[in-house]
Amino acid sequence: MLCGGGGVEKEKRRRKKERERAGDSEIGLIKRRNDETTTTLSQPRPPPPFLQLPLQDGTPIPIRITAYADKSYDYTMKTPPASHLLKAAAGVAKGAQKPGHASSSVGSVSAATVLEIARVKAADLPPHVPLRSVAKSVAATARSMGVKVVGEV
């Protein structure tokens, strides 16, 4: 018996048609947002509270855009991916080719650094998620990248 993908493609097509009927495309939303922010970026603004880490140019910041039928939209800035924060903390350009092998460790981070990254990532999660669980998830991401975690999380 074959199972379908749950109608994911059908849902994507339906949302695209709704946007087209509303007279706006995803690219139009992004261009409009870029135009709005170019004028406001020249004015100094305090950074969002979850971005306490020093961020360099090129740091990926995921953004969730919600478009409404009345052509308005909301956006939510998320925290950088844990993998990016781990690479910056370990001082490596990319993860290991064969993570999990003894000879393929590309760097190491301390348990305190993992906990700091977990505090940053906790801003994206519901408040009932314990910090210890987030830290374990970050440590698992580090292991899957070939970055050693020194100490107990």
Summary of the structure (lengths in Angstrom):
residues: 153
radius of gyration: 19.8
end to end distance: 43.5
largest distance: 59.0
contacts: 351
relative contact order: 0.12
helix: 46%
strand: 12%
